[in-house]
Amino acid sequence: METLLEFLVAALLVMAGIFGFVGSYGLIKLNDQMSRLHAPTKATTLGVGGVLLASMLHAAAFEKYVSYHELMITLFLFLTAPVTANFIAKVHIHRQETRASMPEAGGDDHWATHDTPEDEERRQTAHTPPAED
Amino acid sequence: MIASAATFAFACFALALLMNLWKVVTAPDVADRILALDTMFINAIALMVLYGLALGSEIFFEAAMIIAMLGFVSTVAYARFILRGNIIE
């Protein structure tokens, strides 16, 4: 039993290390900016998840205390990784793409990342109901 | 067995941090730089938790949690600054 748990922790650690390494290697290896976004946001998050799982298992099996902090960190990372990826993609659209190079947004409108201040004003007035007096 | 696996993981994450640093220096655009910095934060969290595991100590999780929050807030602030020219409007 002891050996099995030890093997499990070691396997999780090795897997986590490989995932973390692949995530960062993809960051320097891939050519296109939007492909580069894939490597760290997915592989590295999995790598950190593996380390946290290994740490939890190690604490429960060998240190004789049960620790839930790792679950909190994992949850936080799994919630924030897509948000940061979305923000970085928006920065890419803002700096590298034009209105013409983007796919159709539907209707005669364009993507909100390319809004000018006038567009924003138009959107706000479109959503507020006319004042009644 | 756990000690050698932890050493392997330490080496992997240290190499990953170095590659991220290389990307921060040589990135062609600011979006890549933000991405590399965010990845550095995540790898730093992994290193910190690994160190806690290797020492058998609990106190590194608070530090890892704070680093996770700082990483998220700083990445969002940086991206927001590029997108809007302002962080809190």
Backbone of each chain as ProteinMPNN parsed JSONL, in Angstrom:
{"seq_chain_A": "METLLEFLVAALLVMAGIFGFVGSYGLIKLNDQMSRLHAPTKATTLGVGGVLLASMLHAAAFEKYVSYHELMITLFLFLTAPVTANFIAKVHIHRQETRASMPEAGGDDHWATHDTPEDEERRQTAHTPPAED", "coords_chain_A": {"N_chain_A": [[0.832, -1.205, 0.0], [1.842, 1.235, 0.903], [3.968, 1.464, -0.924], [2.532, 1.579, -3.286], [1.146, 4.023, -3.036], [3.319, 5.717, -2.933], [4.372, 5.325, -5.482], [2.267, 6.349, -6.977], [2.257, 9.085, -6.27], [4.803, 9.785, -7.23], [4.452, 9.261, -9.974], [2.468, 11.15, -10.626], [3.934, 13.493, -10.15], [5.974, 13.328, -12.093], [4.458, 13.367, -14.437], [3.264, 15.886, -14.195], [5.524, 17.514, -14.336], [6.344, 17.005, -16.983], [4.134, 17.997, -18.413], [4.182, 20.726, -17.664], [6.646, 21.491, -18.743], [6.227, 20.99, -21.488], [4.202, 22.832, -22.02], [5.539, 25.324, -21.742], [7.539, 24.985, -23.601], [6.076, 24.879, -25.946], [5.317, 27.522, -26.028], [7.619, 28.871, -26.928], [8.069, 27.518, -29.253], [5.917, 27.342, -31.135], [4.561, 28.907, -34.111], [2.548, 30.798, -34.796], [0.796, 33.517, -33.29], [-1.726, 33.107, -32.072], [-1.759, 30.338, -31.938], [0.248, 29.976, -30.133], [-0.997, 30.805, -27.844], [-2.411, 28.589, -27.001], [-0.674, 26.647, -25.84], [0.511, 27.415, -23.162], [-1.846, 28.023, -21.697], [-3.339, 25.687, -21.53], [-1.67, 23.275, -21.252], [0.167, 24.034, -19.212], [-1.525, 24.699, -17.106], [-2.617, 22.191, -16.571], [-0.26, 20.936, -15.737], [0.343, 22.303, -13.329], [-1.941, 21.545, -11.937], [-1.432, 18.798, -11.666], [0.839, 18.821, -9.972], [-0.325, 19.924, -7.678], [-2.245, 17.991, -7.005], [-0.521, 15.82, -6.482], [0.79, 16.854, -4.269], [-1.287, 17.026, -2.422], [-2.007, 14.322, -2.134], [0.381, 13.329, -1.138], [0.583, 14.656, 1.329], [-1.64, 13.571, 2.642], [-1.006, 10.847, 2.704], [1.611, 10.486, 3.749], [2.393, 12.544, 5.504], [0.479, 12.639, 7.372], [-1.592, 14.526, 7.642], [-4.588, 16.086, 6.481], [-5.0, 18.09, 3.688], [-6.585, 20.903, 2.351], [-5.95, 23.178, 1.018], [-4.749, 23.051, -1.465], [-6.754, 22.331, -3.217], [-8.162, 24.695, -3.314], [-6.334, 26.41, -4.599], [-6.133, 25.063, -7.054], [-8.77, 25.262, -7.995], [-8.969, 28.045, -8.219], [-7.012, 28.541, -10.199], [-8.064, 27.092, -12.355], [-10.358, 28.515, -12.794], [-9.393, 31.072, -13.476], [-7.64, 30.815, -15.65], [-8.994, 30.553, -18.264], [-10.107, 33.118, -18.367], [-7.898, 34.889, -18.442], [-6.799, 33.982, -20.834], [-8.774, 34.729, -22.644], [-8.601, 37.517, -22.405], [-6.015, 37.955, -23.4], [-6.333, 37.091, -26.013], [-8.088, 39.057, -26.863], [-6.43, 41.278, -26.718], [-4.705, 40.59, -28.782], [-6.492, 40.712, -30.988], [-7.06, 43.41, -30.88], [-4.594, 44.596, -31.482], [-3.446, 43.337, -33.735], [-5.319, 42.689, -35.701], [-7.63, 43.931, -38.204], [-10.819, 45.576, -38.817], [-11.613, 44.55, -41.259], [-10.183, 42.176, -41.555], [-11.261, 40.4, -39.799], [-13.608, 37.654, -39.179], [-17.138, 37.671, -40.197], [-19.314, 39.436, -38.008], [-21.972, 39.198, -37.762], [-25.152, 40.491, -38.754], [-25.032, 44.024, -39.532], [-22.996, 44.775, -38.002], [-19.815, 45.173, -36.241], [-17.007, 43.494, -34.544], [-16.886, 43.843, -30.978], [-14.452, 44.485, -29.829], [-13.237, 46.206, -31.576], [-14.5, 48.599, -31.245], [-15.096, 52.099, -31.525], [-15.109, 55.183, -29.55], [-17.508, 56.452, -30.348], [-19.074, 54.32, -31.276], [-19.481, 52.971, -28.884], [-21.072, 54.765, -27.504], [-23.314, 54.737, -29.133], [-24.154, 52.076, -28.761], [-24.834, 52.17, -26.044], [-26.95, 54.025, -25.963], [-28.738, 52.652, -27.506], [-29.534, 50.604, -25.842], [-30.71, 51.762, -23.602], [-33.967, 52.577, -22.548], [-36.194, 54.989, -24.079], [-36.625, 58.176, -22.515], [-39.484, 58.903, -20.509], [-41.718, 61.554, -20.426]], "CA_chain_A": [[0.0, 0.0, 0.0], [2.784, 2.362, 0.995], [4.704, 1.555, -2.191], [1.59, 1.995, -4.321], [0.922, 5.46, -2.879], [4.565, 6.389, -3.317], [4.439, 5.262, -6.943], [1.243, 7.253, -7.516], [2.744, 10.462, -6.099], [5.926, 9.988, -8.147], [3.93, 9.324, -11.343], [1.819, 12.455, -10.787], [4.971, 14.532, -10.228], [6.656, 13.247, -13.396], [3.501, 13.821, -15.448], [3.117, 17.331, -14.045], [6.738, 18.128, -14.866], [6.332, 16.938, -18.454], [3.109, 18.921, -18.921], [4.663, 22.1, -17.497], [7.731, 21.72, -19.703], [5.665, 21.055, -22.848], [3.487, 24.107, -22.138], [6.455, 26.44, -21.961], [8.264, 24.752, -24.857], [5.164, 25.308, -27.006], [5.307, 28.981, -26.068], [8.69, 29.386, -27.782], [8.209, 26.726, -30.475], [4.859, 27.531, -32.133], [4.852, 30.058, -34.961], [1.489, 31.798, -34.85], [0.526, 34.024, -31.946], [-2.913, 32.478, -31.494], [-1.406, 28.961, -31.566], [1.057, 30.057, -28.91], [-1.888, 30.979, -26.689], [-2.913, 27.29, -26.544], [0.266, 25.83, -25.058], [0.579, 27.672, -21.719], [-3.115, 28.07, -20.969], [-3.856, 24.341, -21.27], [-0.696, 22.317, -20.72], [0.752, 24.462, -17.941], [-2.541, 24.577, -16.061], [-2.653, 20.769, -16.211], [0.951, 20.631, -14.986], [0.166, 22.782, -11.957], [-2.948, 20.684, -11.322], [-0.777, 17.551, -11.275], [1.669, 19.067, -8.783], [-1.191, 20.142, -6.516], [-2.803, 16.679, -6.638], [0.555, 15.038, -5.864], [1.054, 17.403, -2.938], [-2.403, 16.644, -1.551], [-1.886, 12.887, -1.862], [1.571, 13.148, -0.311], [0.259, 15.094, 2.689], [-2.593, 12.642, 3.257], [-0.465, 9.503, 2.858], [2.879, 10.367, 4.471], [2.572, 13.551, 6.555], [-0.608, 12.411, 8.343], [-2.613, 15.564, 7.786], [-5.337, 16.267, 5.237], [-4.862, 19.503, 3.348], [-7.519, 21.301, 1.295], [-5.507, 24.423, 0.376], [-4.411, 22.798, -2.862], [-7.995, 22.361, -4.0], [-8.494, 26.103, -3.516], [-5.448, 26.944, -5.642], [-6.531, 24.445, -8.327], [-10.033, 25.878, -8.423], [-8.676, 29.418, -8.634], [-6.303, 28.532, -11.48], [-8.945, 26.605, -13.417], [-11.314, 29.584, -13.098], [-8.799, 32.285, -14.037], [-6.891, 30.586, -16.893], [-9.755, 30.958, -19.452], [-10.328, 34.572, -18.393], [-6.695, 35.541, -18.94], [-6.635, 33.625, -22.249], [-9.706, 35.579, -23.389], [-8.067, 38.877, -22.435], [-4.854, 38.015, -24.284], [-6.854, 37.015, -27.373], [-8.637, 40.373, -27.204], [-5.29, 42.161, -26.996], [-4.244, 40.241, -30.136], [-7.437, 41.279, -31.963], [-6.941, 44.858, -30.823], [-3.341, 45.105, -32.029], [-2.982, 42.714, -34.974], [-6.373, 42.501, -36.691], [-8.453, 45.09, -38.533], [-12.228, 45.181, -38.976], [-11.785, 43.788, -42.498], [-9.55, 40.853, -41.499], [-12.001, 39.509, -38.895], [-14.82, 37.067, -39.768], [-18.371, 38.431, -40.011], [-19.819, 39.421, -36.643], [-23.428, 39.057, -37.796], [-25.81, 41.772, -38.985], [-24.089, 44.951, -40.154], [-22.164, 45.249, -36.905], [-18.464, 44.598, -36.189], [-16.677, 42.941, -33.234], [-16.889, 44.921, -29.978], [-13.086, 44.9, -29.498], [-12.857, 47.287, -32.487], [-15.379, 49.753, -31.039], [-14.605, 53.445, -31.259], [-15.981, 55.795, -28.535], [-18.852, 56.723, -30.909], [-19.8, 53.044, -31.283], [-19.921, 52.663, -27.523], [-22.194, 55.655, -27.179], [-24.466, 54.23, -29.89], [-24.643, 50.866, -28.092], [-25.474, 52.506, -24.771], [-28.251, 54.655, -26.192], [-29.644, 51.638, -28.063], [-30.041, 49.722, -24.796], [-31.516, 52.471, -22.608], [-35.281, 52.942, -23.082], [-36.386, 56.443, -24.179], [-37.188, 58.786, -21.298], [-40.904, 59.279, -20.624], [-42.116, 62.685, -19.581]], "C_chain_A": [[0.866, 1.254, 0.0], [3.493, 2.586, -0.339], [3.804, 2.05, -3.306], [1.357, 3.496, -4.259], [2.149, 6.253, -3.32], [4.693, 6.447, -4.834], [3.469, 6.244, -7.57], [1.712, 8.702, -7.436], [3.869, 10.745, -7.093], [5.44, 10.109, -9.581], [3.255, 10.665, -11.602], [2.851, 13.562, -10.947], [5.646, 14.527, -11.589], [5.741, 13.757, -14.497], [3.356, 15.336, -15.417], [4.328, 18.047, -14.612], [6.743, 18.138, -16.379], [5.323, 17.935, -19.021], [3.584, 20.37, -18.824], [5.733, 22.433, -18.512], [7.17, 21.882, -21.114], [4.93, 22.376, -23.065], [4.421, 25.248, -22.452], [7.275, 26.257, -23.232], [7.397, 25.171, -26.045], [5.141, 26.816, -27.154], [6.424, 29.525, -26.945], [8.734, 28.68, -29.134], [7.182, 27.098, -31.543], [5.034, 28.866, -32.863], [3.829, 31.172, -34.826], [1.129, 32.242, -33.433], [-0.676, 33.351, -31.294], [-2.697, 31.0, -31.22], [-0.611, 28.961, -30.274], [0.19, 30.198, -27.674], [-2.336, 29.626, -26.13], [-1.987, 26.629, -25.538], [0.257, 26.163, -23.564], [-0.767, 27.579, -21.024], [-3.636, 26.674, -20.682], [-2.828, 23.453, -20.598], [-0.157, 22.749, -19.36], [-0.255, 24.383, -16.809], [-2.674, 23.129, -15.606], [-1.438, 20.388, -15.375], [0.826, 21.063, -13.537], [-0.869, 21.93, -11.233], [-2.34, 19.371, -10.851], [0.071, 17.713, -10.027], [0.792, 19.199, -7.542], [-1.821, 18.834, -6.052], [-1.762, 15.826, -5.93], [0.813, 15.515, -4.442], [-0.033, 17.001, -1.945], [-2.298, 15.186, -1.128], [-0.725, 12.614, -0.921], [1.275, 13.519, 1.137], [-0.646, 14.079, 3.376], [-1.939, 11.302, 3.562], [0.743, 9.455, 3.782], [3.031, 11.37, 5.602], [1.463, 13.479, 7.596], [-1.439, 13.668, 8.632], [-3.304, 15.719, 6.446], [-5.37, 17.751, 4.938], [-5.786, 19.834, 2.179], [-7.078, 22.567, 0.575], [-5.284, 24.229, -1.111], [-5.643, 22.848, -3.741], [-8.384, 23.793, -4.303], [-7.654, 26.699, -4.642], [-5.85, 26.378, -7.007], [-7.788, 25.09, -8.867], [-9.785, 27.281, -8.959], [-8.01, 29.433, -10.002], [-7.219, 28.095, -12.61], [-9.998, 27.645, -13.763], [-10.654, 30.728, -13.845], [-8.088, 32.052, -15.363], [-7.706, 30.95, -18.145], [-9.963, 32.457, -19.538], [-9.099, 35.285, -18.935], [-6.478, 35.227, -20.411], [-7.539, 34.49, -23.107], [-9.157, 36.995, -23.513], [-6.897, 38.984, -23.397], [-5.292, 37.916, -25.739], [-7.431, 38.361, -27.8], [-7.529, 41.382, -27.485], [-4.755, 41.888, -28.399], [-5.17, 40.849, -31.197], [-7.249, 42.791, -32.048], [-5.719, 45.346, -31.578], [-3.012, 44.569, -33.409], [-4.049, 42.647, -36.066], [-7.052, 43.831, -36.983], [-9.9, 44.625, -38.639], [-12.403, 44.293, -40.199], [-11.228, 42.376, -42.375], [-10.277, 39.891, -40.569], [-13.159, 38.849, -39.637], [-16.053, 37.921, -39.463], [-18.861, 38.333, -38.575], [-21.324, 39.223, -36.599], [-24.089, 40.418, -37.936], [-24.875, 42.705, -39.742], [-23.134, 45.508, -39.106], [-20.765, 44.634, -37.023], [-18.2, 44.114, -34.771], [-16.439, 44.064, -32.231], [-15.472, 45.375, -29.609], [-12.64, 46.068, -30.372], [-13.718, 48.529, -32.325], [-14.59, 51.054, -30.904], [-15.487, 54.049, -30.168], [-17.378, 56.093, -29.059], [-19.706, 55.459, -30.916], [-20.341, 52.721, -29.906], [-21.114, 53.498, -27.128], [-23.468, 55.163, -27.859], [-25.044, 52.978, -29.203], [-25.38, 51.198, -26.806], [-26.844, 53.128, -24.986], [-29.238, 53.646, -26.761], [-30.26, 50.786, -26.97], [-30.863, 50.444, -23.746], [-32.852, 52.854, -23.229], [-35.437, 54.469, -23.131], [-37.068, 56.993, -22.925], [-38.647, 59.176, -21.519], [-41.163, 60.517, -19.791], [-43.413, 63.307, -20.052]], "O_chain_A": [[0.661, 2.186, -0.777], [3.61, 3.712, -0.823], [4.225, 2.828, -4.162], [1.365, 4.174, -5.287], [2.05, 7.292, -3.973], [5.069, 7.473, -5.402], [3.788, 6.896, -8.565], [1.586, 9.459, -8.399], [3.898, 11.801, -7.724], [5.935, 10.946, -10.335], [3.437, 11.258, -12.665], [2.682, 14.461, -11.77], [5.87, 15.584, -12.18], [6.177, 14.489, -15.386], [3.328, 15.992, -16.458], [4.191, 19.066, -15.29], [7.098, 19.14, -16.999], [5.615, 18.636, -19.991], [3.421, 21.15, -19.762], [5.739, 23.525, -19.081], [7.571, 22.783, -21.851], [5.011, 22.973, -24.139], [4.137, 26.06, -23.332], [7.665, 27.233, -23.872], [7.891, 25.737, -27.02], [4.97, 27.339, -28.255], [6.23, 30.523, -27.638], [9.364, 29.178, -30.067], [7.519, 27.167, -32.725], [5.577, 29.825, -32.313], [4.187, 32.347, -34.749], [1.154, 31.443, -32.496], [-0.651, 33.056, -30.099], [-3.373, 30.438, -30.358], [-0.764, 28.077, -29.43], [0.576, 29.772, -26.585], [-2.611, 29.509, -24.935], [-2.434, 26.113, -24.514], [0.014, 25.267, -22.755], [-0.844, 27.111, -19.888], [-4.32, 26.481, -19.677], [-3.067, 22.933, -19.508], [-0.036, 21.926, -18.453], [0.101, 24.044, -15.681], [-2.825, 22.856, -14.415], [-1.552, 19.618, -14.422], [1.153, 20.306, -12.623], [-0.705, 21.623, -10.053], [-2.678, 18.876, -9.775], [0.043, 16.869, -9.131], [1.117, 18.66, -6.484], [-1.923, 18.585, -4.85], [-2.052, 15.187, -4.918], [1.025, 14.716, -3.53], [0.248, 16.68, -0.79], [-2.468, 14.842, 0.042], [-0.824, 11.78, -0.022], [1.66, 12.802, 2.061], [-0.452, 13.76, 4.549], [-2.27, 10.673, 4.567], [0.901, 8.489, 4.529], [3.729, 11.086, 6.575], [1.51, 14.191, 8.6], [-1.93, 13.845, 9.747], [-2.694, 15.512, 5.396], [-5.715, 18.568, 5.791], [-5.783, 19.151, 1.155], [-7.737, 23.001, -0.37], [-5.582, 25.108, -1.919], [-5.596, 23.343, -4.867], [-8.872, 24.095, -5.391], [-8.168, 27.393, -5.519], [-5.904, 27.109, -7.996], [-7.87, 25.425, -10.049], [-10.311, 27.665, -10.004], [-8.38, 30.225, -10.869], [-7.166, 28.656, -13.704], [-10.49, 27.673, -14.892], [-11.259, 31.307, -14.748], [-7.939, 32.993, -16.142], [-7.159, 31.608, -19.03], [-9.996, 33.021, -20.632], [-9.214, 36.173, -19.779], [-6.027, 36.088, -21.167], [-7.132, 34.94, -24.178], [-9.231, 37.607, -24.579], [-6.777, 39.967, -24.128], [-4.711, 38.566, -26.608], [-7.286, 38.765, -28.954], [-7.658, 42.231, -28.367], [-4.394, 42.815, -29.124], [-4.704, 41.426, -32.18], [-7.273, 43.376, -33.131], [-5.772, 46.381, -32.243], [-2.363, 45.262, -34.193], [-3.709, 42.556, -37.246], [-7.062, 44.737, -36.151], [-10.18, 43.428, -38.562], [-13.235, 43.386, -40.194], [-11.74, 41.461, -43.019], [-9.96, 38.702, -40.54], [-13.654, 39.405, -40.617], [-16.019, 38.784, -38.586], [-18.827, 37.254, -37.985], [-21.9, 39.093, -35.519], [-23.653, 41.39, -37.32], [-24.023, 42.249, -40.504], [-22.539, 46.569, -39.292], [-20.55, 43.7, -37.797], [-19.04, 44.285, -33.887], [-15.87, 45.101, -32.569], [-15.284, 46.496, -29.136], [-11.769, 46.841, -29.973], [-13.678, 49.422, -33.172], [-13.548, 51.097, -30.25], [-16.538, 53.48, -29.871], [-18.346, 56.002, -28.304], [-20.897, 55.501, -30.607], [-21.476, 52.27, -29.75], [-22.051, 53.009, -26.498], [-24.548, 55.163, -27.268], [-26.26, 52.837, -29.077], [-26.413, 50.603, -26.5], [-27.796, 52.801, -24.276], [-30.443, 53.76, -26.532], [-31.376, 50.29, -27.126], [-31.65, 49.802, -23.051], [-32.877, 53.403, -24.331], [-34.861, 55.167, -22.297], [-37.962, 56.366, -22.356], [-39.008, 59.707, -22.569], [-40.868, 60.542, -18.596], [-43.89, 64.27, -19.452]]}, "seq_chain_B": "MIASAATFAFACFALALLMNLWKVVTAPDVADRILALDTMFINAIALMVLYGLALGSEIFFEAAMIIAMLGFVSTVAYARFILRGNIIE", "coords_chain_B": {"N_chain_B": [[11.983, 7.279, -4.213], [9.975, 9.231, -4.515], [11.549, 11.454, -4.019], [13.321, 11.547, -6.209], [11.51, 11.841, -8.295], [10.461, 14.334, -7.614], [12.738, 15.894, -7.949], [13.059, 15.668, -10.716], [10.702, 16.999, -11.537], [11.21, 19.538, -10.478], [13.392, 20.267, -12.114], [12.135, 20.314, -14.634], [10.233, 22.41, -14.322], [11.915, 24.524, -13.726], [13.389, 24.772, -16.1], [11.252, 25.423, -17.738], [10.566, 27.931, -16.705], [12.859, 29.362, -17.425], [12.637, 29.269, -20.226], [10.314, 30.746, -20.521], [11.217, 33.225, -19.642], [13.047, 33.811, -21.637], [11.241, 34.109, -23.723], [9.858, 36.371, -22.833], [11.821, 38.284, -23.174], [12.405, 38.199, -25.949], [10.009, 38.429, -27.341], [7.827, 39.16, -30.126], [5.573, 40.786, -29.957], [3.404, 42.675, -27.744], [1.339, 41.16, -26.668], [2.305, 38.552, -26.592], [4.235, 38.905, -24.669], [2.743, 39.447, -22.368], [1.45, 36.999, -22.129], [3.642, 35.284, -21.696], [4.561, 36.258, -19.243], [2.363, 35.656, -17.62], [2.455, 32.868, -17.75], [4.869, 32.491, -16.461], [4.146, 33.186, -13.853], [2.388, 31.051, -13.254], [4.117, 28.857, -13.425], [5.813, 29.522, -11.34], [4.111, 29.187, -9.159], [3.81, 26.402, -9.276], [6.46, 25.578, -8.727], [6.712, 26.512, -6.11], [4.777, 25.013, -4.685], [5.849, 22.496, -5.111], [8.235, 22.754, -3.679], [7.224, 22.975, -1.105], [6.162, 20.403, -0.896], [8.519, 18.883, -1.055], [9.816, 19.642, 1.272], [8.003, 18.826, 3.109], [6.281, 20.623, 4.292], [3.661, 22.902, 5.317], [3.395, 25.606, 4.96], [3.778, 26.88, 2.536], [1.574, 27.078, 0.948], [-0.085, 29.256, 1.36], [1.506, 31.305, 0.373], [1.643, 30.473, -2.312], [-1.02, 30.755, -3.044], [-1.364, 33.532, -2.796], [0.424, 34.374, -4.774], [-0.875, 33.302, -6.998], [-3.228, 34.863, -7.075], [-2.12, 37.451, -7.394], [-0.908, 37.1, -9.882], [-3.109, 36.694, -11.6], [-4.515, 39.153, -11.293], [-2.583, 41.017, -12.152], [-2.128, 40.248, -14.806], [-4.661, 40.673, -15.958], [-4.874, 43.41, -15.505], [-2.79, 44.43, -17.064], [-3.56, 43.588, -19.68], [-5.961, 44.956, -19.88], [-5.071, 47.554, -19.783], [-3.76, 47.733, -22.238], [-5.949, 47.372, -23.921], [-7.831, 49.414, -23.285], [-6.453, 51.674, -22.511], [-6.529, 52.446, -19.947], [-7.042, 51.462, -16.557], [-8.857, 51.302, -14.344], [-11.94, 52.482, -14.909]], "CA_chain_B": [[11.28, 7.425, -5.495], [9.335, 10.552, -4.565], [12.59, 12.483, -4.067], [13.853, 11.699, -7.573], [10.44, 12.406, -9.121], [10.389, 15.76, -7.31], [13.886, 16.534, -8.599], [12.727, 15.758, -12.144], [9.706, 18.049, -11.731], [11.92, 20.806, -10.245], [14.179, 20.582, -13.307], [11.2, 20.66, -15.707], [9.622, 23.727, -14.128], [12.966, 25.529, -13.814], [13.637, 24.968, -17.528], [10.078, 26.12, -18.278], [10.692, 29.34, -16.319], [13.91, 29.975, -18.249], [12.113, 29.47, -21.581], [9.373, 31.87, -20.47], [12.011, 34.449, -19.545], [13.558, 34.026, -22.995], [10.134, 34.622, -24.536], [9.568, 37.74, -22.398], [12.838, 39.18, -23.726], [12.473, 38.238, -27.413], [8.681, 38.351, -27.958], [7.625, 40.179, -31.147], [4.45, 41.677, -29.677], [3.15, 42.806, -26.31], [0.435, 40.084, -26.233], [3.175, 37.422, -26.239], [4.932, 39.211, -23.423], [1.77, 39.242, -21.279], [1.245, 35.548, -22.019], [4.827, 34.674, -21.082], [4.588, 36.641, -17.827], [1.32, 34.874, -16.944], [2.964, 31.502, -17.618], [5.891, 32.506, -15.404], [3.44, 33.145, -12.565], [1.857, 29.707, -13.018], [5.245, 27.963, -13.131], [6.313, 29.851, -10.0], [3.213, 28.517, -8.209], [4.148, 24.977, -9.277], [7.726, 25.413, -8.018], [6.503, 26.762, -4.694], [4.073, 23.858, -4.12], [6.827, 21.396, -5.124], [9.159, 22.967, -2.568], [6.489, 22.597, 0.099], [6.073, 18.929, -0.879], [9.836, 18.312, -0.782], [10.163, 19.884, 2.674], [6.953, 18.324, 3.977], [5.781, 21.748, 5.092], [2.353, 23.382, 4.869], [3.264, 27.066, 4.94], [3.985, 27.483, 1.232], [0.34, 27.172, 0.174], [-0.571, 30.632, 1.423], [2.319, 32.071, -0.575], [1.235, 30.096, -3.662], [-2.344, 31.351, -3.269], [-1.183, 34.974, -3.023], [1.056, 34.539, -6.091], [-1.907, 33.029, -8.007], [-4.104, 36.039, -7.177], [-1.339, 38.554, -7.98], [-0.714, 36.812, -11.302], [-4.358, 36.951, -12.329], [-4.834, 40.583, -11.296], [-1.638, 41.784, -12.962], [-2.354, 39.951, -16.224], [-5.874, 41.364, -16.397], [-4.619, 44.852, -15.519], [-1.94, 44.722, -18.226], [-4.364, 43.447, -20.896], [-6.957, 46.02, -19.854], [-4.384, 48.791, -20.115], [-3.544, 47.746, -23.683], [-7.228, 47.452, -24.635], [-8.608, 50.615, -23.018], [-5.613, 52.805, -22.151], [-6.939, 52.821, -18.601], [-7.311, 50.201, -15.866], [-10.148, 51.452, -13.665], [-12.586, 53.632, -15.568]], "C_chain_B": [[10.641, 8.801, -5.627], [10.386, 11.638, -4.698], [13.104, 12.664, -5.485], [12.792, 12.251, -8.505], [10.323, 13.903, -8.889], [11.546, 16.501, -7.948], [13.639, 16.72, -10.091], [11.747, 16.906, -12.397], [10.319, 19.423, -11.502], [12.661, 21.225, -11.509], [13.27, 21.032, -14.442], [10.682, 22.081, -15.535], [10.678, 24.833, -14.172], [13.292, 25.828, -15.272], [12.486, 25.749, -18.159], [10.158, 27.6, -17.947], [11.736, 30.046, -17.169], [13.399, 30.24, -19.665], [11.125, 30.619, -21.612], [10.121, 33.192, -20.424], [12.577, 34.814, -20.911], [12.473, 34.636, -23.879], [9.778, 36.052, -24.138], [10.547, 38.7, -23.06], [12.682, 39.319, -25.235], [11.109, 38.287, -28.089], [8.487, 39.457, -28.986], [6.526, 41.181, -30.789], [4.134, 41.649, -28.189], [2.209, 41.7, -25.797], [1.241, 38.845, -25.824], [3.85, 37.645, -24.906], [3.991, 39.008, -22.233], [1.577, 37.756, -21.039], [2.422, 34.883, -21.321], [4.906, 35.015, -19.601], [3.564, 35.842, -17.037], [1.787, 33.434, -16.732], [4.055, 31.425, -16.556], [5.245, 32.454, -14.027], [2.984, 31.718, -12.26], [2.981, 28.735, -12.693], [5.825, 28.245, -11.75], [5.436, 29.207, -8.927], [3.575, 27.042, -8.108], [5.436, 24.726, -8.508], [7.537, 25.537, -6.515], [5.815, 25.563, -4.026], [5.004, 22.649, -4.073], [7.796, 21.516, -3.961], [8.502, 22.597, -1.251], [6.383, 21.081, 0.231], [7.413, 18.319, -0.492], [10.228, 18.504, 0.672], [9.152, 19.273, 3.627], [6.342, 19.411, 4.84], [4.517, 22.32, 4.472], [2.354, 24.853, 4.491], [3.419, 27.677, 3.56], [2.692, 27.681, 0.459], [-0.237, 28.565, 0.213], [0.174, 31.495, 0.419], [1.887, 31.768, -2.007], [-0.111, 30.723, -4.011], [-2.218, 32.839, -3.586], [-0.571, 35.21, -4.394], [0.026, 34.302, -7.187], [-2.802, 34.255, -8.19], [-3.381, 37.213, -7.824], [-1.176, 38.353, -9.476], [-1.954, 37.131, -12.104], [-4.619, 38.446, -12.434], [-3.885, 41.351, -12.201], [-1.825, 41.502, -14.44], [-3.568, 40.702, -16.741], [-5.628, 42.868, -16.476], [-3.801, 45.242, -16.753], [-2.756, 44.671, -19.53], [-5.374, 44.591, -21.003], [-6.322, 47.352, -20.243], [-4.136, 48.877, -21.615], [-4.862, 47.989, -24.405], [-7.878, 48.817, -24.485], [-7.764, 51.844, -22.741], [-5.85, 53.266, -20.73], [-7.268, 51.52, -17.876], [-8.641, 50.244, -15.124], [-10.814, 52.688, -14.206], [-13.68, 54.18, -14.683]], "O_chain_B": [[10.732, 9.456, -6.665], [10.172, 12.63, -5.395], [13.305, 13.793, -5.932], [13.101, 13.034, -9.404], [10.113, 14.666, -9.831], [11.371, 17.616, -8.439], [13.954, 17.763, -10.664], [11.919, 17.687, -13.333], [10.008, 20.371, -12.223], [12.581, 22.377, -11.933], [13.571, 22.003, -15.136], [10.688, 22.868, -16.482], [10.388, 25.95, -14.6], [13.455, 26.989, -15.649], [12.702, 26.621, -19.001], [9.859, 28.442, -18.794], [11.536, 31.187, -17.587], [13.679, 31.289, -20.246], [11.077, 31.381, -22.578], [9.729, 34.162, -21.072], [12.585, 35.983, -21.296], [12.729, 35.543, -24.67], [9.433, 36.863, -24.997], [10.167, 39.799, -23.463], [12.806, 40.422, -25.766], [11.047, 38.195, -29.315], [8.93, 40.583, -28.761], [6.55, 42.313, -31.271], [4.533, 40.734, -27.468], [2.272, 41.339, -24.622], [0.913, 38.175, -24.844], [4.023, 36.719, -24.112], [4.396, 38.46, -21.208], [1.542, 37.301, -19.895], [2.235, 34.023, -20.46], [5.275, 34.168, -18.787], [3.842, 35.397, -15.923], [1.552, 32.847, -15.676], [4.163, 30.431, -15.837], [5.734, 31.762, -13.135], [3.169, 31.229, -11.146], [2.843, 27.892, -11.807], [6.276, 27.329, -11.064], [5.941, 28.734, -7.909], [3.644, 26.485, -7.012], [5.516, 23.78, -7.725], [8.116, 24.776, -5.739], [6.211, 25.143, -2.939], [4.965, 21.868, -3.123], [8.144, 20.52, -3.327], [9.126, 21.985, -0.384], [6.5, 20.537, 1.329], [7.468, 17.368, 0.289], [10.892, 17.646, 1.255], [9.404, 19.203, 4.83], [5.935, 19.163, 5.975], [4.317, 22.24, 3.26], [1.452, 25.32, 3.796], [3.216, 28.882, 3.405], [2.681, 28.363, -0.566], [-0.814, 29.028, -0.771], [-0.422, 32.304, -0.292], [1.773, 32.678, -2.828], [-0.318, 31.171, -5.139], [-2.861, 33.35, -4.503], [-0.979, 36.127, -5.107], [0.03, 35.004, -8.198], [-3.103, 34.645, -9.318], [-3.935, 37.893, -8.687], [-1.289, 39.301, -10.253], [-1.876, 37.76, -13.16], [-4.909, 38.958, -13.515], [-4.314, 42.238, -12.939], [-1.697, 42.412, -15.259], [-3.529, 41.296, -17.819], [-6.108, 43.531, -17.395], [-4.08, 46.25, -17.402], [-2.667, 45.568, -20.369], [-5.608, 45.124, -22.088], [-6.932, 48.171, -20.93], [-4.278, 49.945, -22.21], [-4.901, 48.726, -25.391], [-8.428, 49.34, -25.454], [-8.291, 52.956, -22.734], [-5.421, 54.354, -20.346], [-7.725, 50.567, -18.507], [-9.459, 49.334, -15.255], [-10.337, 53.805, -14.005], [-14.345, 55.147, -15.052]]}, "name": "protein", "num_of_chains": 2, "seq": "METLLEFLVAALLVMAGIFGFVGSYGLIKLNDQMSRLHAPTKATTLGVGGVLLASMLHAAAFEKYVSYHELMITLFLFLTAPVTANFIAKVHIHRQETRASMPEAGGDDHWATHDTPEDEERRQTAHTPPAEDMIASAATFAFACFALALLMNLWKVVTAPDVADRILALDTMFINAIALMVLYGLALGSEIFFEAAMIIAMLGFVSTVAYARFILRGNIIE"}
